[in-house]
Amino acid sequence: MYDRFNRRINYLRVSVTDRCNLRCTYCMPAEGVKLMEHKDILSFEEIVEMIHVAVSVGITKVRITGGEPLVRKGIVSLIEKIAVIEGIEDFGLTTNGILLPVFAADLARAGLHRINVSLDTLDAEKFRSITRGGDIAHVFAGIEAAKAAGLSPVKINCVVRNSSDEPDAQAVREFCLKNDLEARFIHEMSLADGRFTIVENGHGGDCVNCNRLRITANGMIRPCLFNDVQFNARVLGIRAAIEQAVGHKPERGSVNVKDCFHNIGG
């Protein structure tokens, strides 16, 4: 699939839940957010069908996101169903890492290729503050479990306020170098203000070469994170929604005033 700017669209990010077991300060307010009703969230059957159709029209890379995808009941079963779809060449999942000690081995056996783990600091107290209660020890254990399971390369997503030269980011970089991990630095973004940059050591935020579509946990297909345009796959049909999303993919991101990171898949 190619959009009107001749970008090949072959990457699909699929949010399987808007729930999360952390409350990161840059993702949601302290009081929490209004969650989707369970009846509105895509079933596993719907997710698998959407991915089947997407692959049939050119998607080769699939990433599972949230919220926190590992809090979705039965997630390993879903991974098994997706992993056998012919045509997927790159199959990943982004997680905060808290539940990886429990799930890493099963995810690998189910057919997942690799993992991205969010980690913004090595300081346990700072981590607890940023995540509003998270235990960094679980993340470290999860990273080791992912490595042991062969979910490689394990990439670390580190959010920075201003620069990857910040002390916490530099500590994460050194940690990655010592532990055979790939560090990526994501400047703190604002959907409503349209504030984003290209991910350091990654491809996110690179509008000129953007190859992504997103499926939200309630079945909306979105051509851009920083845009309000979306197409309801349940109403339009999956293929038609995908085609309209590709056809309406903007040249570059602007603003998104309807969503938060937790419900669109980051």
N, C-alpha and C positions, 0 to 999 in steps of 0.2 A: 504494500500500500504506500502511495505517495500523496502528500498533501499538496495544496496549491502553491507552496513554496519549494516544492521538489525535495522535501525531506522524507526519507523512508521511515515509515512508522512501523516499528517491529517490536516495541517494548510495551508490555501491559503490567500495570501495578494494580493489584486487587486487594482492596480493604475487606477483610472478613469480619470485622467487628469495630464498633466505635468505643468499646470498653477498654479500660486499661487498669493495671494494678499499681501504677504510679500516677502522680499528679505534678508533672514537671512544670516549673514556673513559666517557661516559654511556650508551653503547649495549651494550658488551660488555667482558668482562674482558681483561686484557693477554694471557693465554694463549690467547685465542680461545674458541670455543664448539663444541659438537657440532653439526655440520651435518646437514641432511636427506640421505638417500641419493638419488642421482639418479633412481632408479626411482620414488621417492615424489613427486617434484615434478611438478606438472601439466604436461602437454604443451600446446603452443599450441592444438591442436584442442580440448582440454578447457577451456582458458581462454575461448576464443571461444564455445564452446557455453554455458558458464556465464553469460557476459555476455549472450548472446542471450536466454536464459531470464529473467535478471534484468530486462532491458529490457522484456520482454513482460509483466512483472507490475508495472512502475512505475518502474524505475530510469531516471533521465535524466542522471545525472552519474557519470562513471567516472574514477578516478584510478589510475594504475599506480605501484606502490611496490616495495620490496624488503624487506630488503637494499638493494643498489644495483641498480636495474632495468637499467641500461645495461651491466652485466657479463653479462647473460643473452644467450647467443649467438643471433643472429637477431632481436634485439629490434625492429628496424625492420620486419621482416616481420610480426611480431605486431601492431605499431601499425597497419599497413596493414589487417590483417584486422578489427581492432576499429573502426577509423575509419569503415568502410562500413556498420556496423550502424545501421539506421534507428531513431531514437528517442533516440540519445545527443545531448544538447544541449551538454554540457560535458565535454571530454576532456582530462585533464591527466596530468602525470607529476612525481613528486618524485625529485630526484637530489642527490647531493653535488656535482655539477658537474664532477668531475675529467675525465670522458669527453665532456662536452658539446662541446668544440672539434671532436671527431671526428663526433659524431652529430647536432648541432642541426639542420643543414640537411636531413639525410635524414629526421629525425623530423617536421619541418614538412611536407616534401613527402609524407610518408606519411599525413598527416592529423591529427597531434597539434595540439591547440589552444594549450596553454600549459604553462609549466614553473614548478615551485617548486624553488629551489636552497637548500641548507643552507649557512649561513655564520655562524659564531659570533664571529668576530673578524676584524679587518683586519691584524693583526700576524702576519707570516709564521712567526715562531718559536712564538708561542702556537698558531697553527693546526697547526703540525707536532706540537706536544706534545699538543693535544686529540685529533688524528686519528691519532696515533702514526705519523707519517711522511708525511703528505700535503703536497703542494706547492700553496700557495694561488694561485700564478701560473696554474695550470691552471683553477682555479675562476673567476678574473677573466676569463680568456680564454673560458671556457665561457659566462659571463653575456653577454659581448659577442656571442658566436656565436648565442646564443638570441635576443637582441634583433635581430640582423641577419636572422635567419631568420623573424622575425615571430611568435615564440612568446610572445605577450604577452597579458595583463600578466605580466612576469617577477616572481614573488614570492620574497622572501628570507626563509627560515626561520632565525631566530636564537634559539638556546637560551641562556637566562640562568639563573644560579644563584638569584638572589633578586629582581632587579628590572631592568626595562628602563632604569633610570637608571644602571646600571653602565657604566663607561667604554667597555668593548668594545662593548656594545649601542648606546651613544650614537654611537660611531664608525660602526657599521653603519647606524644610522638616517641619519646625515649622508651616508654613501656612497649610500644609496638615494635620498635627496632630490636629490642631484647627478646621478644617473644614470637617473632616470625608472624607478625600481624600487619595488615595494611591500614595505615591511618588516613582518614579523610576528614577535612575540616569544613564545617558548614557554618557560614556566618548567620547569626540569628536573623530570622526573617519576620516580616509582617505582611500577612495577606491583605489586610485592609489598606495599608499604606503602599503596597506594591514594592516592598523593600526586599530584594534578594540579589545574590551574586552567584557566580559560578563556583561550584564546590571545588575546593582545593584537592587535587588528586582524584577527582571524580568528574562526572558529566552533568549532574543536576545544575539547573540554572543557566545552562548554555542554550539560549533560545535559538541561535542560528542553526544548531545541529540537533535540536530536540526531536526525539523519536518516540515519545511516550503518549499513551492514553492511560486513563485511570478509571477503574470501576469502584464506586463507593459501596459501602456495606449495604445500602438499600437499593442498589441496582442502577444508579445513575452513571452514565459513561461521560467522562469529562476529558476534553482535549488539552486542558492546561490547568495547572495548580493555581496560577495567578489570573484566573478568569472565572466569571460567574456562569458561563455557558455550560449546559449539561443536557443530556438526552436520556430519557427514561427507557431502558431496554425492555422493561415489562410492558410498556404501552406501545412502543414503536416496533418492537421485535429486535432481537439482538443484532442481526446484521445491519438493519436499517439504522439503528442507533450508532453503531460503530462507523458506518459510512458517513452519517451526518457529523459525528464528532471529528472525523478526519477532515471532512469538507469545511468545517468551521474552526479548525485549529488556527489560532492567531499567529501572526508573525513573531510576536514576543508577548511575554506576560505583562499584565497591567495591574489590576487589583481584583480581589475576591472579597466581597463584603457579606457573603452568605454562609461561609464555612469557617471551621477551625481545623487545625492540623489533625486533631484526633479523629475527625470523621471523614476526612478525604484521603487519608493514606500517606501524607507527607511527601 
